Amino acid sequence: MKRERQIYNALMRAVKEGCVPFGYYGPETCRWATPDEMRRFGLEDCPMVHLDKSGEIDCYFTETGATVVPGTSHH
């Protein structure tokens, strides 16, 4: 539970600071990463991911903050 709160706080901080791609950050666009997605990003733990309008992951969140996926649109 503590880890989820830290990830949620990182998401909220990144949105407030504007350091993530523009878009809606809510239950419809944010979810926990799948095992394949975790391997894609080289992560051991399951981060929260944000999906852009096309359904692609444009950024993800861990306890330490937000990471924008290279090659995605960042407005």
N, CA, C and O atoms as a Tinker XYZ file with bonds, in Angstrom:
   300  protein
     1  N      0.824000   -1.196000    0.000000    73     2
     2  CA     0.000000    0.000000    0.000000    64     1     3
     3  C      0.872000    1.266000    0.000000    63     2     4     5
     4  O      0.564000    2.236000   -0.693000    81     3
     5  N      1.950000    1.248000    0.775000    73     3     6
     6  CA     2.827000    2.421000    0.841000    64     5     7
     7  C      3.459000    2.691000   -0.527000    63     6     8     9
     8  O      3.566000    3.845000   -0.944000    81     7
     9  N      3.876000    1.637000   -1.220000    73     7    10
    10  CA     4.496000    1.772000   -2.538000    64     9    11
    11  C      3.513000    2.390000   -3.533000    63    10    12    13
    12  O      3.882000    3.277000   -4.302000    81    11
    13  N      2.271000    1.927000   -3.519000    73    11    14
    14  CA     1.261000    2.469000   -4.429000    64    13    15
    15  C      1.049000    3.958000   -4.171000    63    14    16    17
    16  O      0.889000    4.734000   -5.113000    81    15
    17  N      1.047000    4.358000   -2.909000    73    15    18
    18  CA     0.876000    5.771000   -2.555000    64    17    19
    19  C      2.054000    6.586000   -3.071000    63    18    20    21
    20  O      1.863000    7.699000   -3.562000    81    19
    21  N      3.274000    6.051000   -2.969000    73    19    22
    22  CA     4.454000    6.763000   -3.462000    64    21    23
    23  C      4.380000    6.944000   -4.975000    63    22    24    25
    24  O      4.726000    8.007000   -5.493000    81    23
    25  N      3.933000    5.912000   -5.682000    73    23    26
    26  CA     3.809000    5.992000   -7.137000    64    25    27
    27  C      2.731000    7.000000   -7.500000    63    26    28    29
    28  O      2.927000    7.812000   -8.404000    81    27
    29  N      1.606000    6.963000   -6.818000    73    27    30
    30  CA     0.525000    7.910000   -7.073000    64    29    31
    31  C      1.012000    9.346000   -6.825000    63    30    32    33
    32  O      0.702000   10.250000   -7.600000    81    31
    33  N      1.763000    9.547000   -5.757000    73    31    34
    34  CA     2.307000   10.881000   -5.458000    64    33    35
    35  C      3.259000   11.342000   -6.559000    63    34    36    37
    36  O      3.259000   12.519000   -6.920000    81    35
    37  N      4.082000   10.415000   -7.104000    73    35    38
    38  CA     4.992000   10.753000   -8.199000    64    37    39
    39  C      4.199000   11.165000   -9.436000    63    38    40    41
    40  O      4.581000   12.105000  -10.133000    81    39
    41  N      3.102000   10.471000   -9.710000    73    39    42
    42  CA     2.236000   10.812000  -10.835000    64    41    43
    43  C      1.664000   12.209000  -10.654000    63    42    44    45
    44  O      1.730000   13.031000  -11.568000    81    43
    45  N      1.109000   12.481000   -9.492000    73    43    46
    46  CA     0.486000   13.776000   -9.237000    64    45    47
    47  C      1.513000   14.913000   -9.312000    63    46    48    49
    48  O      1.217000   15.982000   -9.845000    81    47
    49  N      2.706000   14.686000   -8.784000    73    47    50
    50  CA     3.772000   15.694000   -8.808000    64    49    51
    51  C      4.179000   15.983000  -10.264000    63    50    52    53
    52  O      4.353000   17.143000  -10.637000    81    51
    53  N      4.331000   14.939000  -11.081000    73    51    54
    54  CA     4.745000   15.108000  -12.474000    64    53    55
    55  C      3.687000   15.856000  -13.279000    63    54    56    57
    56  O      4.019000   16.709000  -14.102000    81    55
    57  N      2.421000   15.540000  -13.046000    73    55    58
    58  CA     1.340000   16.235000  -13.759000    64    57    59
    59  C      1.321000   17.706000  -13.356000    63    58    60    61
    60  O      1.186000   18.587000  -14.205000    81    59
    61  N      1.456000   17.963000  -12.066000    73    59    62
    62  CA     1.439000   19.348000  -11.569000    64    61    63
    63  C      2.602000   20.151000  -12.143000    63    62    64    65
    64  O      2.440000   21.318000  -12.498000    81    63
    65  N      3.770000   19.526000  -12.232000    73    63    66
    66  CA     4.959000   20.211000  -12.739000    64    65    67
    67  C      4.966000   20.290000  -14.264000    63    66    68    69
    68  O      5.751000   21.046000  -14.838000    81    67
    69  N      4.105000   19.524000  -14.923000    73    67    70
    70  CA     4.035000   19.548000  -16.380000    64    69    71
    71  C      5.184000   18.855000  -17.074000    63    70    72    73
    72  O      5.495000   19.181000  -18.219000    81    71
    73  N      5.823000   17.907000  -16.411000    73    71    74
    74  CA     6.981000   17.238000  -17.005000    64    73    75
    75  C      6.614000   15.918000  -17.686000    63    74    76    77
    76  O      7.494000   15.118000  -18.005000    81    75
    77  N      5.336000   15.693000  -17.906000    73    75    78
    78  CA     4.866000   14.503000  -18.614000    64    77    79
    79  C      4.021000   14.955000  -19.808000    63    78    80    81
    80  O      3.558000   16.095000  -19.840000    81    79
    81  N      3.818000   14.066000  -20.794000    73    79    82
    82  CA     3.012000   14.446000  -21.958000    64    81    83
    83  C      1.633000   14.957000  -21.556000    63    82    84    85
    84  O      1.036000   14.477000  -20.592000    81    83
    85  N      1.142000   15.926000  -22.301000    73    83    86
    86  CA    -0.171000   16.498000  -22.045000    64    85    87
    87  C     -1.237000   15.438000  -22.251000    63    86    88    89
    88  O     -1.141000   14.625000  -23.170000    81    87
    89  N     -2.242000   15.444000  -21.407000    73    87    90
    90  CA    -3.348000   14.500000  -21.547000    64    89    91
    91  C     -4.070000   14.311000  -20.235000    63    90    92    93
    92  O     -3.760000   14.949000  -19.229000    81    91
    93  N     -5.037000   13.424000  -20.269000    73    91    94
    94  CA    -5.824000   13.117000  -19.082000    64    93    95
    95  C     -5.132000   12.009000  -18.303000    63    94    96    97
    96  O     -4.757000   10.986000  -18.877000    81    95
    97  N     -4.961000   12.204000  -17.009000    73    95    98
    98  CA    -4.342000   11.207000  -16.140000    64    97    99
    99  C     -5.388000   10.747000  -15.133000    63    98   100   101
   100  O     -5.587000   11.387000  -14.100000    81    99
   101  N     -6.042000    9.657000  -15.431000    73    99   102
   102  CA    -7.097000    9.130000  -14.581000    64   101   103
   103  C     -7.265000    7.643000  -14.812000    63   102   104   105
   104  O     -6.444000    7.022000  -15.487000    81   103
   105  N     -8.325000    7.060000  -14.256000    73   103   106
   106  CA    -8.519000    5.609000  -14.344000    64   105   107
   107  C     -8.636000    5.083000  -15.779000    63   106   108   109
   108  O     -8.328000    3.919000  -16.034000    81   107
   109  N     -9.075000    5.922000  -16.709000    73   107   110
   110  CA    -9.228000    5.469000  -18.086000    64   109   111
   111  C     -7.903000    5.412000  -18.839000    63   110   112   113
   112  O     -7.785000    4.702000  -19.837000    81   111
   113  N     -6.918000    6.150000  -18.368000    73   111   114
   114  CA    -5.650000    6.230000  -19.104000    64   113   115
   115  C     -4.441000    5.745000  -18.313000    63   114   116   117
   116  O     -3.353000    5.632000  -18.879000    81   115
   117  N     -4.595000    5.457000  -17.037000    73   115   118
   118  CA    -3.477000    4.993000  -16.218000    64   117   119
   119  C     -3.786000    3.593000  -15.686000    63   118   120   121
   120  O     -4.908000    3.306000  -15.269000    81   119
   121  N     -2.775000    2.735000  -15.709000    73   119   122
   122  CA    -2.938000    1.378000  -15.187000    64   121   123
   123  C     -1.565000    0.838000  -14.805000    63   122   124   125
   124  O     -0.538000    1.444000  -15.112000    81   123
   125  N     -1.563000   -0.320000  -14.126000    73   123   126
   126  CA    -0.296000   -0.967000  -13.766000    64   125   127
   127  C      0.253000   -1.675000  -14.991000    63   126   128   129
   128  O     -0.509000   -2.216000  -15.793000    81   127
   129  N      1.560000   -1.674000  -15.139000    73   127   130
   130  CA     2.219000   -2.297000  -16.281000    64   129   131
   131  C      2.088000   -3.814000  -16.230000    63   130   132   133
   132  O      2.006000   -4.411000  -15.156000    81   131
   133  N      2.070000   -4.422000  -17.413000    73   131   134
   134  CA     2.059000   -5.880000  -17.535000    64   133   135
   135  C      3.501000   -6.390000  -17.411000    63   134   136   137
   136  O      4.436000   -5.597000  -17.523000    81   135
   137  N      3.698000   -7.678000  -17.187000    73   135   138
   138  CA     5.072000   -8.220000  -17.141000    64   137   139
   139  C      5.865000   -7.933000  -18.421000    63   138   140   141
   140  O      7.055000   -7.626000  -18.346000    81   139
   141  N      5.225000   -8.027000  -19.599000    73   139   142
   142  CA     5.926000   -7.714000  -20.855000    64   141   143
   143  C      6.365000   -6.257000  -20.898000    63   142   144   145
   144  O      7.469000   -5.949000  -21.346000    81   143
   145  N      5.502000   -5.367000  -20.433000    73   143   146
   146  CA     5.855000   -3.946000  -20.410000    64   145   147
   147  C      6.980000   -3.675000  -19.431000    63   146   148   149
   148  O      7.841000   -2.836000  -19.698000    81   147
   149  N      6.989000   -4.364000  -18.312000    73   147   150
   150  CA     8.074000   -4.178000  -17.341000    64   149   151
   151  C      9.398000   -4.589000  -17.973000    63   150   152   153
   152  O     10.403000   -3.898000  -17.805000    81   151
   153  N      9.413000   -5.703000  -18.695000    73   151   154
   154  CA    10.639000   -6.147000  -19.375000    64   153   155
   155  C     11.058000   -5.125000  -20.433000    63   154   156   157
   156  O     12.246000   -4.845000  -20.589000    81   155
   157  N     10.090000   -4.572000  -21.157000    73   155   158
   158  CA    10.371000   -3.579000  -22.202000    64   157   159
   159  C     11.127000   -2.384000  -21.629000    63   158   160   161
   160  O     12.034000   -1.854000  -22.270000    81   159
   161  N     10.755000   -1.963000  -20.429000    73   159   162
   162  CA    11.398000   -0.813000  -19.800000    64   161   163
   163  C     12.540000   -1.209000  -18.868000    63   162   164   165
   164  O     13.163000   -0.345000  -18.253000    81   163
   165  N     12.818000   -2.508000  -18.759000    73   163   166
   166  CA    13.911000   -2.978000  -17.923000    64   165   167
   167  C     13.665000   -2.789000  -16.437000    63   166   168   169
   168  O     14.595000   -2.509000  -15.681000    81   167
   169  N     12.415000   -2.941000  -16.016000    73   167   170
   170  CA    12.057000   -2.715000  -14.620000    64   169   171
   171  C     11.737000   -4.019000  -13.913000    63   170   172   173
   172  O     11.160000   -4.936000  -14.498000    81   171
   173  N     12.118000   -4.086000  -12.657000    73   171   174
   174  CA    11.823000   -5.255000  -11.829000    64   173   175
   175  C     10.424000   -5.157000  -11.229000    63   174   176   177
   176  O      9.681000   -6.138000  -11.186000    81   175
   177  N     10.082000   -3.969000  -10.771000    73   175   178
   178  CA     8.796000   -3.762000  -10.125000    64   177   179
   179  C      7.791000   -3.189000  -11.105000    63   178   180   181
   180  O      8.159000   -2.607000  -12.126000    81   179
   181  N      6.553000   -3.356000  -10.791000    73   179   182
   182  CA     5.465000   -2.937000  -11.660000    64   181   183
   183  C      5.195000   -1.442000  -11.514000    63   182   184   185
   184  O      4.724000   -1.000000  -10.466000    81   183
   185  N      5.489000   -0.655000  -12.554000    73   183   186
   186  CA     5.177000    0.772000  -12.483000    64   185   187
   187  C      3.749000    1.044000  -12.947000    63   186   188   189
   188  O      3.081000    0.163000  -13.488000    81   187
   189  N      3.305000    2.243000  -12.734000    73   187   190
   190  CA     2.036000    2.679000  -13.308000    64   189   191
   191  C      2.375000    3.311000  -14.654000    63   190   192   193
   192  O      3.336000    4.073000  -14.760000    81   191
   193  N      1.584000    2.993000  -15.685000    73   191   194
   194  CA     1.831000    3.541000  -17.009000    64   193   195
   195  C      0.674000    4.441000  -17.416000    63   194   196   197
   196  O     -0.450000    4.292000  -16.938000    81   195
   197  N      0.975000    5.379000  -18.310000    73   195   198
   198  CA    -0.050000    6.265000  -18.876000    64   197   199
   199  C     -0.136000    5.980000  -20.368000    63   198   200   201
   200  O      0.887000    5.880000  -21.046000    81   199
   201  N     -1.355000    5.848000  -20.881000    73   199   202
   202  CA    -1.570000    5.579000  -22.294000    64   201   203
   203  C     -1.994000    6.854000  -23.010000    63   202   204   205
   204  O     -2.827000    7.611000  -22.512000    81   203
   205  N     -1.409000    7.084000  -24.190000    73   203   206
   206  CA    -1.810000    8.245000  -24.975000    64   205   207
   207  C     -3.098000    7.921000  -25.737000    63   206   208   209
   208  O     -3.684000    6.855000  -25.546000    81   207
   209  N     -3.534000    8.840000  -26.598000    73   207   210
   210  CA    -4.802000    8.655000  -27.309000    64   209   211
   211  C     -4.818000    7.418000  -28.193000    63   210   212   213
   212  O     -5.880000    6.841000  -28.429000    81   211
   213  N     -3.652000    7.002000  -28.687000    73   211   214
   214  CA    -3.583000    5.824000  -29.552000    64   213   215
   215  C     -3.432000    4.527000  -28.763000    63   214   216   217
   216  O     -3.382000    3.445000  -29.348000    81   215
   217  N     -3.358000    4.635000  -27.435000    73   215   218
   218  CA    -3.232000    3.440000  -26.601000    64   217   219
   219  C     -1.811000    3.000000  -26.343000    63   218   220   221
   220  O     -1.578000    1.934000  -25.771000    81   219
   221  N     -0.848000    3.824000  -26.766000    73   219   222
   222  CA     0.558000    3.523000  -26.526000    64   221   223
   223  C      1.007000    4.146000  -25.210000    63   222   224   225
   224  O      0.476000    5.173000  -24.786000    81   223
   225  N      1.987000    3.518000  -24.568000    73   223   226
   226  CA     2.539000    4.054000  -23.322000    64   225   227
   227  C      3.437000    5.228000  -23.655000    63   226   228   229
   228  O      4.397000    5.085000  -24.412000    81   227
   229  N      3.128000    6.404000  -23.087000    73   227   230
   230  CA     3.984000    7.568000  -23.331000    64   229   231
   231  C      4.810000    7.956000  -22.116000    63   230   232   233
   232  O      5.767000    8.721000  -22.240000    81   231
   233  N      4.456000    7.442000  -20.938000    73   231   234
   234  CA     5.277000    7.657000  -19.752000    64   233   235
   235  C      4.887000    6.635000  -18.689000    63   234   236   237
   236  O      3.820000    6.023000  -18.746000    81   235
   237  N      5.776000    6.473000  -17.726000    73   235   238
   238  CA     5.466000    5.579000  -16.611000    64   237   239
   239  C      5.981000    6.193000  -15.319000    63   238   240   241
   240  O      6.819000    7.095000  -15.323000    81   239
   241  N      5.461000    5.684000  -14.226000    73   239   242
   242  CA     5.736000    6.250000  -12.908000    64   241   243
   243  C      6.209000    5.167000  -11.952000    63   242   244   245
   244  O      5.629000    4.082000  -11.887000    81   243
   245  N      7.266000    5.471000  -11.211000    73   243   246
   246  CA     7.753000    4.615000  -10.135000    64   245   247
   247  C      7.799000    5.479000   -8.869000    63   246   248   249
   248  O      7.415000    6.648000   -8.889000    81   247
   249  N      8.263000    4.900000   -7.796000    73   247   250
   250  CA     8.354000    5.658000   -6.545000    64   249   251
   251  C      9.256000    6.876000   -6.677000    63   250   252   253
   252  O      9.067000    7.869000   -5.975000    81   251
   253  N     10.229000    6.804000   -7.569000    73   251   254
   254  CA    11.206000    7.891000   -7.681000    64   253   255
   255  C     10.790000    8.983000   -8.656000    63   254   256   257
   256  O     11.458000   10.014000   -8.733000    81   255
   257  N      9.702000    8.787000   -9.407000    73   255   258
   258  CA     9.251000    9.841000  -10.305000    64   257   259
   259  C      8.732000    9.326000  -11.633000    63   258   260   261
   260  O      8.463000    8.138000  -11.810000    81   259
   261  N      8.601000   10.266000  -12.560000    73   259   262
   262  CA     8.051000    9.972000  -13.888000    64   261   263
   263  C      9.167000    9.820000  -14.907000    63   262   264   265
   264  O     10.201000   10.483000  -14.821000    81   263
   265  N      8.942000    8.933000  -15.879000    73   263   266
   266  CA     9.864000    8.759000  -16.993000    64   265   267
   267  C      9.065000    8.827000  -18.281000    63   266   268   269
   268  O      8.129000    8.052000  -18.477000    81   267
   269  N      9.429000    9.753000  -19.161000    73   267   270
   270  CA     8.775000    9.863000  -20.453000    64   269   271
   271  C      9.443000    8.865000  -21.393000    63   270   272   273
   272  O     10.670000    8.790000  -21.457000    81   271
   273  N      8.637000    8.103000  -22.119000    73   271   274
   274  CA     9.154000    7.104000  -23.047000    64   273   275
   275  C      9.675000    7.822000  -24.293000    63   274   276   277
   276  O      8.938000    8.599000  -24.901000    81   275
   277  N     10.928000    7.580000  -24.685000    73   275   278
   278  CA    11.489000    8.238000  -25.870000    64   277   279
   279  C     10.653000    7.921000  -27.113000    63   278   280   281
   280  O     10.152000    6.808000  -27.278000    81   279
   281  N     10.516000    8.925000  -27.979000    73   279   282
   282  CA     9.794000    8.722000  -29.217000    64   281   283
   283  C      8.302000    8.958000  -29.153000    63   282   284   285
   284  O      7.606000    8.767000  -30.150000    81   283
   285  N      7.794000    9.368000  -28.003000    73   283   286
   286  CA     6.373000    9.664000  -27.891000    64   285   287
   287  C      6.180000   11.166000  -27.954000    63   286   288   289
   288  O      7.112000   11.936000  -27.719000    81   287
   289  N      4.973000   11.571000  -28.272000    73   287   290
   290  CA     4.706000   13.012000  -28.369000    64   289   291
   291  C      4.623000   13.628000  -26.990000    63   290   292   293
   292  O      3.891000   13.141000  -26.128000    81   291
   293  N      5.358000   14.678000  -26.784000    73   291   294
   294  CA     5.367000   15.397000  -25.502000    64   293   295
   295  C      5.014000   16.838000  -25.813000    63   294   296   297
   296  O      5.830000   17.580000  -26.360000    81   295
   297  N      3.812000   17.232000  -25.470000    73   295   298
   298  CA     3.348000   18.588000  -25.782000    64   297   299
   299  C      3.661000   19.516000  -24.633000    63   298   300
   300  O      3.351000   20.705000  -24.697000    81   299
